[in-house]
Amino acid sequence: MKNKSRRKNVIRSAMVFGICFLFICSMVPPSLGNIRSAIKTSHEGDIPTWYQGDQWTYTIDPLYFANENGSFSGTVQNFKQMVIGIVGNAYEVDITGQISGLLTVNGISGDLSGEITGTSYMRVSDLAEETSTLHTEGTIMILLPIPYEMNVVTNSTPPLELFDFPVNIGEQWRILCASTTSGSFSILGIFNQSLNGNQSIDETVQCTTKEQISVPAGSFDSYKVSRPNTMVWYSSDAGNIVKSTVDQSDENMTLQATLSLQTFSRTAQPITVSEDIEPSVVLPGASVVISGQARNTGTGAPIQNADVSIEIPSLDLVWTTTTDATGYYTKTITAPTMIDDTPSGRETGSGGVIVSCMSGGLTGHQVQTLVTIGNNAPFTPSIHGPLKGKPGTPYTYTVVTDDPENDTVSYLIDWGDGNNSGWLGPYNSGVSAAVSHTYAAKGTYEVKAKAKDVYDAESGWGTLPIRMPSSNEITQLPIFNLLEQFFEQHPHAFPFLHNLVRFLSQI
C-alpha cells in the first residue's frame, strides 16, 4: 500500500515538473522564440540580424509553479541560445541549460536536477519560431535518486510570431497560432507519460513604452511588450530579449518566473552588409529603393562587383544586383502586398527583406522590415475666400480637409489663370492652409484645390468659382455689392438698374 501511494506521488511530481518544463520551453524559445517585434541592426525598433556564433545566456530565477497536486520551486541556470547556422530560411539555434529545484507533492519533497538541451528553428525574416526540440534528463531525489528523461517537440502553424517588427511604442498587434506539442516524460522503471497536446493562441499584444532596464548583462534601452500575464523587454542593442516576467495566478494554478540576460556576444560576419529601404512603409505597388554597401569586415575594403541577392522569403520573391567599384548596390522594386500573422492597425502585413552578398568564399547578410499598408485618400478639400475682387489686388484663400487615417496632407491649388501654388505642406489633418494670390486681369475663374497624404494618395478637386469683374472703383463700393446681391435674388426687378450694375461689373 505504501509503495502504491509512493508511486502515485512520484507520478504527480513528474506531472508537476513536466508542466514546469513545458512552461520554460514556451517562455524562452530560442532567444526570441515567442517574440516578434521589429528591429534591424542599424535601425532602432527593427528586426535584428543574427549570425553564426551569436549567443545569449539567461537565468530564470525564480521559477515557481503550484497547483492542487503539488509545486516546483527552482531555477534554470546558464540557459544559453547560440546561433549555429542557417538552414533554409531559418536560424538554427542550439539550446542548453541546467534546471534544479524542490519538487513537493502531498508533503513529499525531492530535489530535482538536470541538463537541458535542444534546437530551435526561427525564420530569418521575422524571428517567428517554426519548431523547437527540447530534451532534459537528470535525477529526482525522492528517497533515492531516480533518473528521469523528457523530450518535447513543439510546432506552430503558422510559425509563432510574437513581435510585429518593427516595434513601435503604442503599437498593438494580434497573435494567431495553433501550436502542437508532442513528447514524453519517463522515470526509469516506474513511469512513462505522453505529453502530446494542442493549443490555440489568440492574444492581443502591445508595445507600451520604452525604458531603461538593468540586468546582469548591463543596462539597455528596451521596448516593453505586454502579453496577458507576461511582460517582455526587448533591446535592439542586445539583439534579443533582455528580461521577461510571468505572474499568473487563478484558482487552478500559480506560475511565477523572471528571466534575465546574464551575458551575450555577437559575431562579426565576414562581409558587413548595410541595408536601407526607402520608403520602408508604403502602399502596395509603390516604388521602393533598396540600397547599401558591402565591405570586407576584416580589412574594411569595399566588396567590388559582387553578386547581391535581395529576397522576401514570405512571398518567394528574389531580385539580384551587383556592387559597384565602391561596394555600393541599389535596386528599385515594386512593393508587393506584404502579409504576416500579426495583424496590426492598417498594415496589410510586414516582413523581412534579406540582402545577402557573396564574394571569394566570404558571405554576409542583413535584414530589414518592409511594411505595406492599406490607405484611403484624403477627403476633397473645401476652399474659402472672396468670391469676387479686382485685378491687381492680392486675396487670401484657405483650403482644408481631413484624412481618414489622420495622416498629414499637402495641398495643390490651381488658380484657374494658368498658375498654381505647387504642393504646399505637409499640414496636420484638419489644419487649414492659407495662400494669397493676385489676378492680373478681369474675368471669371475657377479656383481648384486637391490634397495628397504622406503616401501620395490624392483626393478629388474641390472648386470655388470667383470673379475679378473690374478695377472700377464704383464696383468696390459697399452699395454696389448690396445691389449685386439684390439682383442675384431678384433678377427681374428694376431691369434698367439691373443692366447698369451688370455693365459696370464687367468694365
Order of alpha helices (4+ residues) and beta strands (2+ residues): alpha-beta-beta-beta-beta-beta-beta-beta-beta-beta-beta-beta-beta-beta-beta-beta-beta-beta-beta-beta-beta-beta-beta-beta-beta-beta-beta-beta-beta-beta-alpha-alpha
